[in-house]
Amino acid sequence: MIKYKEKRKKVWRQVITSLCGYNVEIIKSKSPEFQNFKGKIEDETAKMLKLNINNKKIWVQKKSQIFRIEFEDGTKTRIDGKILEGTPEKRLKRKTKNW
């Protein structure tokens, strides 16, 4: 069984890369119309994610959402959008706090 710190490091290594291509679900949102959306991340800017949901392209703000992201290895993790803010290059430079 993977210890919590090891799992957190593994997830952080995946989060600092580009998120394009991962399956995502919006668990919690300030906007009720985005709640429980499931789709695939197509594009990413510093503050927004472009999701493909049933062949519809929707731009969603990162900051006001809580996401469940499924990575390539099948790992699913719950991430606050505030952690995802910034481009992958800037996330790489950022130091993590306990989250």
N, C-alpha and C positions, 0 to 999 in steps of 0.2 A: 504494500500500500504506500502511495506517495505521501510524504509528509506535507503539511500545509505550506511551509516556506519553499520547498522544492516545487510544488505545484504553482505557487504564485510566481516564482522566477520563470518557469516554463511558459505560463500564460503571458507574462510581460514580454518575453522574447517574441512571442507571436503577435502581440499587440503593437509593438514598435515597428513592425513591417507593414506593408500596405495591406489593407483589409479587403481589397477587391477580390471577389470570388467566394467569399465565405457566406454561409447561410446565417441569417440573423432573424431574431424575433424581438419586437419591441414589447417589453414587459410592462413598463410603466412610462407614462408620458404626461406632460402638462396639458397637452391637447388630447382630449378624449377620442378624437377620430383616428389617431395613430395607434391607440392601444391595441395590442394583440395582432399587429401586422406581422406577417412572416414573408420573407423573401430573400433575395440574394443581393449582396452589395456589388454594384456595378462600377461606381466611381466614388472618389473621396476628395474633398477639399479640406481646408483647415477647420472649418466649422460645420460642414454639411456632409451627409452621406446620400448618395443616389441609390435607391433601392429599386429592384425589379420585383414587383408584386403582381402576379397574374398577368404578366406582359404589360403592365403599366409602370411607367417610370415616375417615381416619387422622390422628391428631395426632402430630407428630414434633418432637422438641426440636431447636432450631437449633444449639446449641452443640456437640453431639457428632457432627455430620455434615459431610460435604463434598458440596456440591451442584453439579450442572451445570444452569444455568438458560438457557432459550431465551427471548429477549426478542422483542418484537413485530416488530422489523426482521429477525429470523432469526439474530441474533447469539447464539452459544452461548458461555457462559463458565463457568469452574470457580471456585466461591467457597466459602471456608471459612465454616461457620455462625457462627463467632465474629464475623465481620464483619457478619453479618445481624442480630445481636442488637439488641434495642431496637425501639421503634416507629418508623415512618417519620419522625415529627417529631423524634425524638431522633437518628436517623441523619443527618438534615439538619444538625444542629448539630455533630455529631462531625467532627473533622478526621481525614483519612486518613493512615495511615502507608504506607510502601512495602510493598505486599502483592502 
